[in-house]
Amino acid sequence: MTRAGKWVADHLVLGAGLMVLLYLLTPIFVVVLMSFNDPASRIGYSFDGFTLDNWRQPCLPNGLCESVVLSVEIAMMATFFATILGTLMAFALVRHRFRGRSGVNVMTFLPMASPEIVMGSSLLALFVSSGLAGALGFWTILVAHILFCLSFVVVTVKARLAGLDPRLEQAAMDLYANETQTFRKVTFPLVFPGILAAALLSFSLSFDDFIITNLNAGQEVTFPMYVWGAAQRGIPPQINVVGTAMFFLALALVVAGEVRARRASRV
């Protein structure tokens, strides 16, 4: 094999990985670029000129910032409740044996496996049959988001618990730690990365959801619904500003977590 052929063979996997990564990030690059666009027309989707006005006035389109605030509020509340309930369910399913445990495991996967249109219409039917047809809004969206985020939290935390070495907790108890101390000093720190990952996943799923939200929102307008409505008239560049800001915020959180984990491993 020639030197060039050997170099290609050694770097083939790396090159393929970089190509796939570039393919995945291309839409994000476009969003970042379009956040600095000065469109010549309201319906244009081409880059017509560079401007910083979109970042100076992110709330210029009517209702944009209100929809973002609503989505963030719902996502934070849904993440909080889904993470707590899902973590408790994961501990119960992994650490305890009870009648119907296998059935609960199967039921946990159903919201993940069901198409969103099916789950959204089912929740709408539930709210309407409960007499909430005229009260669809913030609280019905929140309940719906908690329900579909719950499964993802349970699955994520269960995976972390399943990989936890039980001898670590046994060693703590052999050293005269009680159950509370063992959980606080050993179990929780080891499970926390899985809980944090589940919370971040729940937040992104809730903030991003459109189908279930659209069916149960009533008169409320979340950010995905605003984007869908604006797309029919021409997307304002400030939407790309919000998307860019959310991307870099998520990237900063991931990088900060990775740096913290590496520093902790060196100690």
C-alpha positions, 0 to 999 in steps of 0.5 A, a space after each residue: 500500500 502506498 503512503 497516500 493510500 495508508 494515510 487515507 485508510 488511517 483517516 477514513 473513519 475520522 473523515 466520514 465522522 467529520 462529514 456527518 458532523 458537518 451535514 448535521 451542523 449545516 442547518 445551524 450554520 444557516 440559522 446563525 448566518 440568517 440571524 444577521 440578514 437584512 432581508 430585502 423583502 419580507 418573504 425573502 429567504 436569501 441573504 441580502 445584507 449584513 446587519 446587527 439590527 436583528 440582535 439589537 431589536 430581537 423583540 421587534 416582531 409583535 408577539 415573538 418575545 412573548 411566545 419565547 417567554 411562554 415556551 421557556 416558562 412551560 419548559 422549565 415547569 414541565 422539566 421540574 415536575 417531569 424530572 422529579 416524578 421520572 426520577 422517583 419512578 426510575 428508582 422504584 422500577 430499578 430498586 424494587 420488585 412489585 406486582 405489575 413491574 414489567 407492565 409498568 416498564 412497557 407502559 413507560 415506553 408507550 408515550 415514546 413509541 406513540 406518534 405525537 399526533 396520536 398522543 396530542 389528540 388523545 390528550 385533547 379528547 381527555 381535556 374535552 371530556 373532562 369539561 376543559 374544552 373552553 379552558 385550553 391554555 397554559 395549564 393544559 399545555 403544561 400537563 401534556 408536556 409533563 406527560 410526554 417528558 416523563 417517559 424520557 426521564 424514566 428511561 434516562 435515569 433508569 439507564 444510569 441506575 442500571 449501570 451503578 455498581 451496588 458495591 459502592 453503596 454496600 461499602 458506604 454502609 459497611 463504613 457505618 453510613 446510614 441509608 440517608 447518608 449513603 444516598 446523599 454522599 454516594 447514590 445521588 452524586 453518581 446518579 446526578 449526571 443521568 438526572 441532569 441529562 434527563 432534565 436537559 432532554 425534557 427542556 429541549 423536548 418541551 421547548 421544541 414541541 409543536 404537534 401536541 402543543 398545537 392541539 392543546 394550546 387553546 389561544 396560547 402561542 408558544 415559540 414553535 407555534 409562532 414560527 409556524 404561523 410566521 412561516 406562512 407570511 415570511 419568517 422575520 430574521 429575529 426568529 433566527 436570533 432566538 434559535 442562535 441564542 438557544 443553540 449557543 446557550 445549550 452548547 455552553 451548558 454542555 461544554 461547562 458540564 464536560 469541563 466540570 466532569 474532566 476537572 473532577 476526574 483529575 482530582 
